[in-house]
């Protein structure tokens, strides 16, 4: 009878074992947070804000490492193949963990099967920006220039399959225009060339160009969002300027390699979500023009699936074939 009671008690206690273990897991050394883009871009900056904030609670430094190239596939592939022990994670986005699945012939990983989501962070709004000496004060001016000389205007993006690429292709499909695509390895080199007048325009994420807009180095002509942004209240949306069905936003999220033990995922997820909900973290990220919307893994999984379906449709509407 006594043995039976002890056995029953152990069964009752079992469900509580995992959360207890999750709280006691400690990383064995510094954690690498891979960013698949060059340093200085918005994805990199947000990753560094969160990495610095969670280092204390985790008891180890979280170090951001930039591995750019291949439309974000090189760095992301590195994480997919990393040991699933919680020591290597990544801050990715709709390109690395969505669009590459249907835009690259061989990305070298499966954006869904090879990763476990830790937390959704939110989304980047897109804004059309032009070099200062381009004779365009609004988006209709851009359309007129593009139609006058098809293919002569060139637009920069953060790589094939990025949000800035597909959203601009969608814009061209909606407006009947043709421009030449110039892909970059990330936001920083793109912005440098735009400021330097080496490319004409870009449909960039707001955080990557907000400082340059405010300093007068480049000019914003339209927001690709349903409503105006408080950081740029004077800039009208695409819809306000007569362009319908061309809005797009790029999400971002934290991931660990698939196969990482659940207690480790739970601990990392909890610390990242705590950071994303802190007023001071939100304030720092909001200044960049990024909309913080934390999602736990259970909320993020269906959101990611829906977003992938949305971007597949955007590529289809823009006439881009998968694998192109």
N, C-alpha and C positions, 0 to 999 in steps of 0.2 A: 504493500500500500504506500509506504514511504517513497519507494523508488518511482512509483507511478506518479505521485504528486510532484516530485522533483522534475520528472520528464515533462509533465504538463506545464510546470512553471517555465521551463526552458523554452517551450514552444510559444508561450505567451510573450516572453521577452524577446524572441527572435525578430519580430518586426521593427524593434527599436534599435537593433544593432547597427544598421547601415547609417542612419543619421548620426549616431554617436561616433562611428568611425570617420564619417565625413568631417566632423568637427575636429578630429585629432590628426587628420592627414596634414603633413607638412612637406613642402617641397624640399628635396635633398640638396638643392643648390639654386643658383640664379635661374629664373624662368626666361626663356627666349620668347618674345612676342614678334613673330615675323610679319612684316608689312611688305607686300609684293610690289611696292612702288618706291620711287626715290624719296630721300629725306626732304622734308620741307613742304610737301603737299598736304592737303587737308586730311587725308586718311592717316598719314604719318603723325600729324600734329595731335589728332584726337587719340590715337593709340598711345602716344607719349603721356598725355594728360591722365588717362586711365591707368597706364602702367605705373606711373609714379604714385598714384593714389592707392593702389592695391598692394604695393610692395611692403608697406608696414604691416598690414593685417596678415599677410602671408608669411612674414618673417624672412623673406628673401627678396632680393632685388629683381624686378621684372624689367628686362633689358629689351628695348626695341631694336630689331635688326632688319635692315632694308635689303631685300633681294628682289630687284626689279627685272623687268624684261619679259618678253613673250606674252604681252597683254595680261600681265599679272599671273601667268601660269607657272613661271619658274619658281617664284617664292612659294606659291600655293602648293605646288607639287612637292616641295621640300617638306612642308608640314604634313601633307598626306602620307609621306613615307617615314616620318619621324617616329621614334619610339613612343607608344601611347602611354606615357607615364606622368603626364601633367607638366613636364618640364619644357615642352614646346607647344605654343598655341599661335593663333593668328588673328589679325583684325582684317577681315575681308569685306567684300561688297557684292553688288549684283553682277559685276563683271567676273570676279574671281570665283564666286560661288553660285553662278547662274548662267550668264551669257556665254561663258567659255565652253559650256557643254554643247551648245549648238552653233557657236561661231568658229571654233577651232576644230580642225580635223582630228588632231591628237593632243589634247591638253595634258595628257599624262596622269589624269586623276578623274574621279567621279565626284562632282561638287556636292552631291548628297550622300552617297554611300560611304565615301572616304572620310567624312567629318561628322563630329557631334557638335551641335550648336551649344554655345555657352550663354549667349545673350544677344538679342537684337538691340542695336544702339539707337536707330532712328534713320533719318533720310536726308540726303542732300537735294535741295532745290536746284534747278538749272536756270541759268541766265545767259542770254545772248550778249556777247561782248565783241566789240570791234576795235581795231587799231585806231588811234586818234585821228590819223589823217585820211581815213576812209570816209568818203562823202555820204554818210548815212547817219541820220539823227534818230531813226526809229526802224522798226522791223519792215515796214512797207518800203522804205528806202533800200534796205538790203535786198528785198525781193525784186525790186525794180532793177538794181544793179546786176543781180544774178540772171535775170531774164534777158537783159540787154546783151550780155556776153556769157552764154552758158559755158560753165566749166572754168571760167577765168578766175573767179573768186576761189580762194582756198580756205578751208576751215580745219582747225586743229582739233584733235581729240586725244584722250589719254590711252589710246590703243584700240586696235580692232576688237569690236564687241563690247567696248565700254559704253556706259550710259551716254557720254558725250558724243560718241560715234552714232549709236543707233537712234538717239533722239534727234540728231541732225538729219539723218537719212529719212526719218519719219517726217520731219519738217519739210524737207524737199519734196517728198511724195505728196504732202498735203497742199503745197504751194505751187507745184509744177515747175520747180527750179532745179538747176544742176550746178553743184559746186565740187571742187576737187578736195578729196580727203587727204590730210596729212597726219598720220598717227604718230604719237609720241610715247615715250616709256613712262610717262607720269605727268602730273599737273605742273610741277616746277619748270621743266624745260619748255613746256607748251606756253606757259605764261611769259617766260623770258622772251620767247620769239614773238609773241603777240605784242608785248611792250616795245620790243625792238623793231616792229613793223615788218617782220619776215613772213608772217601769215596775216590774213585779213580779218578773220573772226573765229569765234568758237562758241559752242553752246556748252559752257562749262558749269561745273558744280559751283554754287555760290561761294562756299568757303575758299575755293582755290583762287578766286579773283576779287573778292570783296575789298581787300586792302588796296589793290591796284585801282579799282573803280573809285574808291573814296579819295585816293591821292591824285586822281586825275590822269593816271598813266594810260588808262584805256577807258572806253565808254560803254556803258550798258544801254542796250536798246530794247530789251524785252525780257520778261520773266516767263519761264515755262511752267507756271503753276496756276492753280485756280484763282488765287488772290494775290494782291501785292504783299511784298515782304517789308516788315517794319524797318529793316536795315536800309532799304532802298525804296522809301515810300513814293518817290517821284517816278519810278520806273514802271511803266504800264505792262500788263500781262499780254501774252500772245492773243488771247481771246478778246481783250479790250481793243486790240489793234487789228481785229478781223481774221485772225488765223485760228481755225477751229480744229480740235482733235489732235493737237501736236504736243500736249503737255506730257512731261515725264519727270520722275524723281528717282534718284539712285539711293538704295538702302545700304546700310553697313551693319556688320555684326561680328561677334567674336566666336571662334571655333577652336576645337581641339581635334586631334586625330581620332578617327573611329577606333573603337576598341579600348579607349581610355576607361579605366574602372569607374563605375558610377559614383562611388564616394568622392573621387577626385574631381569629376565633372561637377558634382553638387557643390563642392567647396569653391572651386574656381568661379562657377556661375554665381554663387551667392555673393562673393566679394565684388565681382564686376557689376552686378546689378545694384549692390549697395552704393558703389561709386557713382553709377549713372543716375542715381536718385538723389545724390547730395546737391543741395542748392549751389555750393561753390563749384562743383564739377559742371553742372548745367550752365552756370553763368559763364565759365571759361569757354565751353564748347559753343554756347549760343552766340558769343561774340564773333565766332568764325562764320556764322550763318548756317550752322547745321541744326536741324530740328531733332532734339533728343526725345525719343519714344522708346523707353526700355521695354523689352519683351523677354520673358523667361523662355527656356527651351520649349516647353509645351505650347506656348503661344507662338513662338517663332517658327516652328516647323511648318504649320499650315500656311503661315504668312509667306515663307520662302517659296513653298510650292506654288502659291497663287502668283507671286511676283515672277517666278520663272515662266509661268504660263503667259503672264502679261507681256513680258519682254519677247517671248517667242512670237506673240501676236504683233508686237511692234515691228519686229524684223520682217514678218510676213507682209504687213501693211506697207513697209518701206521697200518691198521687193528684194530683200536680201535673202539669199538662199543659205540654209544651214551648211556650215562647213566652208563657207566662202572665205 
